[in-house]
């Protein structure tokens, strides 16, 4: 479930974004203001020069520097700070700066020679004269290789194929849930619910491609006019609430039949949908960000006490996605990939320790049996049953992992090549 609504540990943050830029200049023609850590802002009046990209200062001191960028052309423009003579290595950027707009950016540059590179919407390219940066700084941003959209096509196809391969199991397990409800076997239905729900929770990076099916299959009651009593509420969470609150079998069966129909519809529709390349890098971070917001807080617990199981399934989905993106991450920042894989393993160890055998869990904990959930037998502890130490361990390891994964969108945001 992804709600509709970056700094790495161990190193400086690469400051990039869709609305920030890294050098003072006027794109094509205009005026700009630049400042480094010690000087007052400079006012620059620049004339349009074909093949050029503004007129930034010829020298700057290493360290923090603040720039303003104004686009006085009639086109949107992507702007890059690149190493002189190596336009493939980027140190900061602005994406899609609008005509006549001005945006600031604070960044840190190490000693070296840099240039500003402009890529205008109309196709014109330009490069500024060199900017010589002297001195030392411990906070210089690392360079990265700009990632064109086409570089993400292979991972998109791989991930789409993986999701498509998972949908038959989701449908089969949803049908098993419906069959158990139809037979009146509540205990079996609860286990079947968990198995099917975890199937869905592993698919987090594809939710935007699911369209309305996502809300129908995994929508929460938040925001519905009548909350959990709203008659339009369907899907896994509605079924969870009904099963664990003793709703009549007829009502639960209506929900499971609708769930099967929606999952079948999703399986039929998904091959015609497209996963947005930008979603892959964002979801590498957002799947577990949502787990922190909704699962670890217990907000998404409608009675089963299995939000820790959901987080584990979310880690599996993230692990699959990181594996597919691994070649691109390695090319840009191999240490980030190592840190992410180690962080995922640590979090999974934490979660694995938060289930116990059925013989040692009292019936009032509300957990669900683990058979078929990839973690063997036993019962998940509800979040409310975690010890203080266990909760602190989960909070710390999930927070550290999110810190690491927050670097993935910056590295793999699809861009026009500099």
Beta strands, then each sheet from edge to edge (+ up, - down):
strand 1: 25-27
strand 2: 30-36
strand 3: 42-46
strand 4: 59-61
strand 5: 63-71
strand 6: 77-83
strand 7: 86-97
strand 8: 102-109
strand 9: 112-120
strand 10: 125-127
strand 11: 131-134
strand 12: 144-145
strand 13: 355-356
strand 14: 379-380
sheet 1: 1+ 5+ 2- 3+
sheet 2: 1+ 5+ 8-
sheet 3: 4+ 11+ 9- 6+ 7- 12+
sheet 4: 4+ 11+ 9- 10+
sheet 5: 13+ 14-
end
